[in-house]
């Protein structure tokens, strides 16, 4: 008998178990992986439920023109203009000439944002400079930075912009 055969035959078989100890070890590894995956998925779903609260509040757009209040809108999140600070162009220097001539105050710029991955939400963003709506992904960069990625087709073809959280004392909120 070879040394390999003697090692295999010397290991006691588990009663009722097919294949001996190697099969049992493989089954144990598979079961451990499944338990780990279930625990991770459960933890992420709990975090996803709490995460929208971290997005709620007032945010200053990357151009510094507007303050946007992100709030719950039914099952989703949306963002409305609560304050107009300036009218600077995002794509050039000087005064913005907007394609949308409506008063931005009260305008919904973010709509239908729902969880789309770990710490990420997908919805639509309205650009009043060109009066177009784009697909958009948002996530928190830090507790005071909102990362937005408006895009056409695929996020790969988008542009990342950063909005900054407005301090509660500046907006009059608690």
N, C-alpha and C positions, 0 to 999 in steps of 0.2 A: 504494500500500500504506500502510495506517495505521501509526502508531507502535507500536500494540499488536501488530499482525501482524508488524512487523519485529523486535520484541523476541522474540516467540515463535519466529519462524523462524530467528533468528540463534543461538539456543541449540542446541548440538549435541545430537542424539539419542544415547541410549546404545544401542549395538548390541543387538538382541534384546529391547529394552525397549519395551513398548507405551505410548503416550501421551506420550512425551518426558519432559523434566525435571520437569514438575509431578507426574506420576504417580510418578516415582522419589523425589521429596522426600516425598510423602505416604506412600509405602511405607516409607521410611526412618524417618519419624516414628512410624508404626504399629509397626514392628519395635523401635524404641527404647523405646516404651511397654511393649511385651510383655516385653522384657528387664528393664526396671526393675521391672515387676510380679512377674516370676519371682524376681528377686533379693530383693525385699522379702518375698515370701511365704516364701522359703527362710530368710531371716534370722529371721522371726517364728517359724517352726516350730522352729528351733534354740533360740531364746529361750524358747519355750513348754516345751521339754523340760527346760531348766535351771531355770525359774522355780519349780516346786513345791518345790525344795530351799530356796528363800527363805521359804516358808511353814512349813516344818518347825520345830518347837521348841515352847516353852511360852509361852502367852498368858494374860494376865489379862483376864477378862471386863469389860465396861463397868460392871457393878454393883460390881465388886471382890470378888465372892463366891467365884469359882472360878478355878483355874488349869487350863487346857486344854492338853494335849499333842497337837499336830498331827503325825501320822505317816502313812507310806504304809500303805495297806490294799489290797494287791493292786495293781490298776491305778489306784486312786483314792486320795484323801486322806481321813482321818477324824480326829476329835478327841475325846479322852476326858478326863474329869475326873481330874486327878492330885492335886489339893489343894483342900480346902474351907477358905476363909478366913473367911467370914461367912455370914449368912443374911438379908441385907437385901433388901427388895422392890425390884424395878426399876420398878414402876408406882406406887409410893407411898412414904410414909415408914414407918419402923418395921420390925418383924420380918415376914419373908415367910411366908405361909401357902401352901405349895405344894400343887397338885392332885396331884402325884406324890409319894407318901409314902416312896418308896425312898431309900436312902442315895445321894447323888449321886456319892460316890467310886467311880471306875471306870465311871461311866455314859458312854455314847457320845452326845455332843451334836451332833457334826458327822459326816455320813456321805455316802459316794458323791460326793465332790467331784472333778470332772473338768474339764479345760480347756474353756471355752465361748467364748473370745474372747481378744483380746490382753490378757494379764495378768489374766484373770478366770477363776474357776472356779465351777461350779454344782453344787449338791447339796442336801442337806436339813439343817435345824437343828431340834433338839428343844428346846422351851421347857418346863422342868419346872414353871414357875409355873402354867401352864394345861394341862399334859400334852398339848400339841399339837405336831405336826411341820409345819414350813413349808418351802417352797422357799426357797433362799438363794443369793445370789451373794457371793463373797469376792474381794478383791484387796488388794494391798499399797498403803497410802497412802504410807508411808515404810518404810524397812527395819524400824522398830520399831512400826508401826501397821498393824493388820489391819482393813480396812474390810469390814463385813458388812452385807448388805441382805436380811433375811428379808422374805418377801412372800407374799401369797395371789393367785393368778392371774397378775398382771403385776408386774414389779419397780417399776413406777410407784406401785403401791399398797402399798409397803413402807416400812420405817423403817430408816435407816442408823444403825449403831452402830459404835463403834471399840473394838477390843481392843488392849492394849499388850503388847509382847513383854516377857517376864520375863527379866531378866539371868541369864546362865548361873551366876553365882556365887550367886544367890539360890536357885536350884533344885538346886544341887549337880551340875549337868551341866558338862562341859568345853566 
